[in-house]
């Protein structure tokens, strides 16, 4: 569902217009997330990290409507009720990747089964978009498992910065018994400010510290 925003009462209407039209730019922020408890829980429950982490991102986005902004074909600004993950799959044989997508479901076992089914069907198919039908209410997430980076930005030269979030996480590293990974977010400044980004990162960390997932359901 797409809900139009009444810009006459929207607190960020001036900020949106300024960073959309006068000074188009994006925010790119990288932090490190503590995944010690999260990874231990997944190992205990025999769950793969990639789909579980993606589900956590999709779930957290539900609490942050500013990250779900979009402009429809008629030019109306609004908010999607949900964003579905568009994620990358790496091909070891030729070092290319493909984009796949799986519909988000708040029931984790349902999403997990659908993710694994999509991976089984399309994971070895080369090309940018082996699975058709990608909905317009999506966000992008990928992994760079070879690199513990301190900054990562996705830039769209010569055009409007995307309103939907683009997220990337990197290599696990262990320090003093804690397992962390770098996690970056790039998004149009018209959509969010630093406060919104901080709240999103905090929501992700809180979820990773407390969530209990199971593949059964």
N, C-alpha and C positions, 0 to 999 in steps of 0.2 A: 504494500500500500504506500502511496505517495501523498503526503499531506502538505498542501501549500502553506507558506508562512505569510502571515499578515505583517508586512514590513512597516506599516504605520505604527505598530506597537512593539516591534522587535527591537530589543536593546542594542543589537549589533548592526543595525541597518546602515549607519554611517561608516562603520569600520568595514563592513562587507563591500559597500560601494567604493570606498577609497582604495582598498587592496584588490578589488576586482577590475576597476576601471582606470583609476588615476595612477596607481603604483602597483601593478600586478607583480606579486612575488610569493615565494613559498617559504615556509619554515621547515628546517631539517634539524632534527635533534636526535642524538644518540646517547643512550644510557646503558648501564649494565644491570641486568636482572639476576637476582639470586634464584636459581632453580634447584637448589639442594633438596628441599623437601618435595618439590614437584617431581623431579626425576626419580627419587626414591619411591614415591607413591606409584608412579607408572611402572617401574620395574617390578614392584611387588604385585601389581595387578596385571602384568604382562600386556601392557598397552604401548604402542609405538609413540615416540615423542612428537613427530611432525604433525600428525592429525590432531593430537591432544593439544599441542600448543596453538595450532590454528583455531581450534574450537574455543580456547580461552580468549583469544583475540576477538573473535566474532561475538562471544558472549559479553565481553567488556564493552564493545562498541554499542551494545544495546542500551547501556547506561549513559551514553554520551551522544545526544542527538546532533550536536554541532559537527561531529565526525561523519554524519550520515546525510549531509546536505547534497543537493543536486539541483540542476536547472533542467526542466523538461523541454520538449521540442517546441513548445509555445513560448519559452522564455520565462516560465514561472519558477520561482525559487521555492523549494520545499524540502521536506525531510522524508527519507525512506524509513519504513518501520524496521527494516533489517538490511544488512549488507551481507552478501554471500562471498566467500573467499575465492579469489582467483590466485592459484598458487603454482609454483614452478616445479618441474620434475627434470632432473639432470640425466643426460644420456652419457654413460661412461664410454661408449664406443667411439663417438665423434666429438664429445665435449660440447654439445649443444644442449639446449633445454626446450621444453614445451610448457605451455600454459594449460593447466586444467582448472576446472571449477567444480565445486560440490556445494549443493544447497545447504545453508546452515539450518540446523535443527537444535532447539534448546535441549532436547533429549540427547545426551551425548552418545549412548549406544546406537541410536538411529543414525546420527551423523557419522559415527566411526565406521559403521558397516557400509554406508554409502560412499565414504571416502575410499575405503579399501577396495570396494567394487569398481570405482572409477579408476583407481590405480591399476587394478588387474586388467581392466579393459583397454585403457588408453596409455598406461604408463610407459610402454615400450614403442609407442607410435611417435615417430619423429614429425617435426613441423610445429609451427607456432601454436595452433589451436586445434588439436586433434579431436576435442569434444565440442560439438556445436551447441547452439542454444544458450550461450552465456547471457544471463539476465543483465539489464542495465544497472541494477542496484548491486554493484559489486565493489570490492576493494582488492588491492594487490598485496600479496605477501610472498616472500621468497626467503631462501636460506643460502648463506655463503659459509658452509661448514669448514672451509679450509683456512679461515681468517678470523683472528680476534681483533676486529677493527675498533678504532676510537671515533670514527666518523664515517657516515655513509649517506649520500644524498642522491635522490632521483630528480633530475631537472628536465623540463620540457622547453627547449629553446624556441623562442619566437612565437610562443603561444600562451594561452591562459594556463596558469598552474592548475592542476587538477584539484577538484573539491574533495574527491574521495581520498582516503589515506593510502599511502604506499609504505609498507613495512618490510624490514629485512632484519633477520637475526643471524648471528655468526657462530664461531667456534666456541665450544665449551672450554673453560679454563678453571683450574682448581687452585685456590689459595687459602691456606690455613683451614682446610677442611670444608670450605665453601665452594660450591660450583656455580659459576656465573657465565653469562653469555651477553654479548653486545646486542642491542636492540635499537634499531633506528626507525624514525618516523619522518616522512616527508608529506606535506600537505599545504594547500593554499592558505596564505595568511588571511584571505577573505573568509575562510571557513572558521579558523580557530586562532587563538592567541596563545601566549606562553602558559597562561593559567590553565587553559583547557588541556594542553599537552601534559602539563604536570599532573593534572587529575587523572588523565588516562593512564600514564605510567604508574601512578600510585595504585590505581584500580587493578592493573595487571599484576603488580607485585603482591597485593593483598590476596588476589585470587590464587596465584601460584603457591602462596604460603598455606592456603586453607582448603583448596578444592580436593575432593575425593571422587575420582572417576572410576567407573567400571565398564567393561565392554559388554556386560550382561544386561539385558533389559527387554 
